[in-house]
Amino acid sequence: MRKLTIIAAVAIASLAFAGVAVASFTQLSNIKFTTTKAAHSTGILADIHSTTDPGQAPKAATKVVLGFPSGTKFQLGLVKPCTLSDQQLMSGKTCPAKSQIGSGSAAASAYPLPQPITASVKAYSAGTNRMLLIVKATQPVPQTLIVRAAATGPKLTIPVPTPTVAGLKVVLTSLQLNVPARGSAHKALITAGKCTAHNFVVNSHFVYDDGTTTDLQSTSPCS
């Protein structure tokens, strides 16, 4: 924490002399199924990230709702769930390997620190239609973020924490996640929904802490 505080002080002093530009913010979301067939077992490839002008604090998303094609089914309870509490996870306990359903990477901003915080991501089943994302930062200091997502019908709702570390708000700016297909037929972890005009369509709804929202759409081919 001391190291982070010192870096923050240096960054603030630098900005005082450099000045601040007008912010430009861009949100991107690319969500794909790994199958090309409706009603088949599928994985999910997610690439969600935002960009902001240098020297500006990024907008902080507090919730992301992914609307998958009608008929998409999540059966996350088919995998042995991780039942550890947030407190247990923060203390260093780990979920069972059999509970893991995906992995990826993430990045965050702790403005006004100039360098991004980089992290690894592991996704676990946390019970019936519940997904647990454990985000472990590696640079500039170790930090763990717990994200608990929930599936309702074809929608996956992801609350996004914005913790404060050494007086700096940590904003998640990038999430890349790969959840491979697992199982088949009525025992599939995730089943692809309706194919529309040769595409699976996924709608992404972002809610930010300033009260604004953004809606984006991504597609992957199907037949």
C-alpha positions in Angstrom: 0.0 0.0 0.0 2.9 2.4 0.8 4.3 1.9 -2.7 1.0 2.7 -4.3 0.6 5.8 -2.2 4.1 7.1 -3.2 3.4 6.4 -6.9 0.0 8.3 -6.6 1.7 11.3 -5.0 4.3 11.5 -7.9 1.5 11.2 -10.5 -0.6 13.9 -8.9 2.4 16.3 -8.9 3.1 15.5 -12.5 -0.5 16.3 -13.6 -0.4 19.6 -11.7 2.3 20.8 -14.2 1.1 19.0 -17.3 -2.5 20.2 -17.2 -5.6 18.1 -18.1 -7.2 17.5 -21.5 -10.8 17.2 -22.3 -11.9 13.6 -21.8 -12.8 11.2 -24.6 -14.3 7.9 -23.5 -15.1 4.9 -25.7 -16.7 1.6 -24.6 -16.3 -1.6 -26.6 -17.9 -5.0 -26.1 -17.4 -8.1 -28.2 -19.2 -11.2 -27.0 -19.2 -14.4 -29.1 -20.5 -18.0 -28.8 -17.9 -20.7 -29.8 -20.5 -22.8 -31.5 -22.2 -22.0 -34.8 -25.3 -24.1 -34.1 -28.4 -23.0 -32.2 -29.5 -25.3 -29.3 -25.9 -26.7 -29.1 -23.5 -26.7 -26.2 -21.3 -23.5 -26.5 -18.6 -21.6 -24.8 -18.4 -17.8 -24.5 -15.5 -15.5 -25.6 -15.8 -12.0 -24.1 -13.7 -9.0 -24.8 -15.0 -5.9 -22.9 -12.8 -2.8 -22.6 -12.9 1.0 -22.5 -10.5 3.7 -23.5 -10.0 7.2 -22.1 -7.8 10.1 -23.1 -4.5 10.1 -21.3 -4.6 12.2 -18.1 -8.3 11.6 -17.5 -10.1 9.4 -15.0 -12.1 6.7 -16.8 -15.8 6.3 -16.4 -16.6 3.5 -13.9 -19.1 0.9 -14.9 -21.0 -0.4 -11.9 -23.1 -3.0 -13.8 -22.9 -4.9 -17.1 -25.9 -6.9 -18.4 -25.2 -9.3 -21.2 -28.4 -10.2 -23.1 -27.8 -13.4 -25.1 -30.1 -14.8 -27.8 -33.5 -15.9 -26.8 -33.4 -19.5 -25.6 -29.8 -19.4 -24.3 -29.6 -21.5 -21.2 -27.1 -21.4 -18.3 -26.8 -24.5 -16.1 -23.8 -23.5 -14.0 -25.0 -25.7 -11.2 -23.9 -28.8 -13.2 -20.3 -28.0 -12.1 -19.2 -28.5 -8.5 -19.8 -25.0 -7.0 -17.3 -22.9 -5.1 -19.0 -22.1 -1.8 -16.3 -19.9 -0.3 -17.4 -16.5 1.0 -15.8 -13.2 -0.1 -14.0 -13.0 3.2 -12.5 -16.5 2.8 -11.4 -15.7 -0.8 -9.8 -12.4 0.3 -7.9 -14.2 3.0 -6.2 -16.5 0.5 -8.4 -19.6 0.4 -8.9 -21.0 -3.1 -11.9 -22.5 -4.9 -11.8 -26.2 -5.9 -10.2 -26.8 -9.3 -13.3 -28.7 -10.3 -15.3 -25.5 -9.9 -13.4 -23.6 -12.5 -15.2 -22.9 -15.7 -13.1 -20.3 -17.4 -10.1 -17.9 -17.3 -8.9 -14.7 -18.8 -7.2 -11.4 -18.0 -8.2 -7.9 -16.9 -6.9 -4.4 -16.5 -7.9 -1.5 -14.2 -7.1 2.1 -13.7 -6.2 3.8 -10.4 -6.2 7.4 -11.6 -4.0 9.4 -11.5 -1.5 6.5 -11.6 -0.1 6.5 -15.1 0.3 2.7 -15.5 -2.6 0.3 -15.7 -3.1 -2.4 -13.1 -2.9 -5.8 -14.8 -4.7 -8.9 -13.5 -5.5 -12.5 -14.1 -9.1 -13.8 -14.0 -10.5 -17.1 -13.1 -14.2 -18.0 -13.5 -15.9 -20.5 -11.2 -19.4 -21.9 -10.8 -20.9 -20.6 -7.6 -24.1 -22.6 -7.7 -27.3 -22.6 -9.7 -26.9 -20.0 -12.4 -24.2 -18.1 -10.5 -20.7 -17.3 -11.7 -17.8 -16.2 -9.5 -15.0 -14.1 -11.1 -11.8 -13.8 -9.1 -9.6 -11.0 -10.4 -6.0 -11.0 -9.0 -3.9 -8.0 -9.8 -0.2 -8.5 -10.3 1.1 -5.0 -11.0 1.8 -2.5 -9.4 0.7 -4.2 -6.2 -1.1 -7.4 -5.4 -4.9 -6.9 -5.1 -7.9 -9.2 -5.3 -11.3 -8.3 -6.7 -14.4 -10.5 -6.2 -17.2 -10.3 -8.8 -20.4 -12.4 -8.4 -22.5 -12.6 -11.6 -25.9 -14.1 -12.0 -27.8 -15.6 -14.9 -31.5 -15.1 -15.3 -32.9 -16.8 -18.4 -30.7 -15.6 -21.3 -29.2 -12.7 -19.4 -26.0 -12.5 -17.4 -25.8 -9.6 -14.9 -22.3 -8.7 -13.7 -22.0 -6.1 -10.9 -18.7 -4.3 -11.1 -17.0 -3.3 -7.8 -15.0 0.0 -7.7 -12.8 -0.5 -4.5 -10.7 2.3 -3.1 -7.0 1.5 -2.5 -4.7 4.0 -0.8 -7.3 6.6 -1.4 -7.5 5.9 -5.2 -10.6 4.5 -6.9 -9.8 1.3 -8.9 -11.9 1.2 -12.1 -12.0 -2.0 -14.2 -11.3 -1.0 -17.8 -10.8 -4.3 -19.5 -12.1 -7.9 -19.1 -11.2 -10.8 -21.4 -12.8 -14.1 -20.5 -12.9 -17.5 -22.1 -15.6 -19.9 -20.8 -15.1 -23.1 -22.9 -18.1 -25.3 -23.9 -18.7 -28.1 -21.5 -21.2 -31.0 -21.6 -23.8 -31.7 -24.3 -27.6 -31.9 -24.7 -29.5 -31.4 -21.4 -26.2 -31.5 -19.5 -24.5 -28.6 -21.3 -23.1 -25.9 -19.1 -24.3 -23.2 -21.6 -26.7 -23.8 -24.5 -26.8 -21.4 -27.4 -30.1 -19.7 -28.1 -31.8 -18.5 -31.3 -29.8 -17.9 -34.5 -31.2 -14.7 -36.3 -30.2 -14.0 -39.9 -27.1 -16.2 -39.6 -25.9 -14.5 -36.5 -26.0 -14.9 -32.7 -26.8 -11.4 -31.4 -25.6 -10.3 -27.9 -26.7 -7.0 -26.4 -24.5 -5.4 -23.8 -25.9 -2.8 -21.4 -23.5 -0.7 -19.3 -24.5 1.3 -16.3 -21.9 3.9 -15.0 -21.5 5.5 -11.6 -22.3 9.0 -13.1 -25.8 7.7 -14.0 -25.2 7.3 -17.7 -25.7 4.1 -19.7 -24.4 2.6 -23.0 -25.9 -0.1 -25.1 -23.8 -2.1 -27.6 -24.4 -5.1 -29.8 -22.0 -7.8 -31.0 -22.5 -10.9 -33.2 -21.0 -14.2 -34.1 -21.9 -16.4 -37.1 -24.4 -19.2 -36.9 -26.3 -21.4 -39.3 
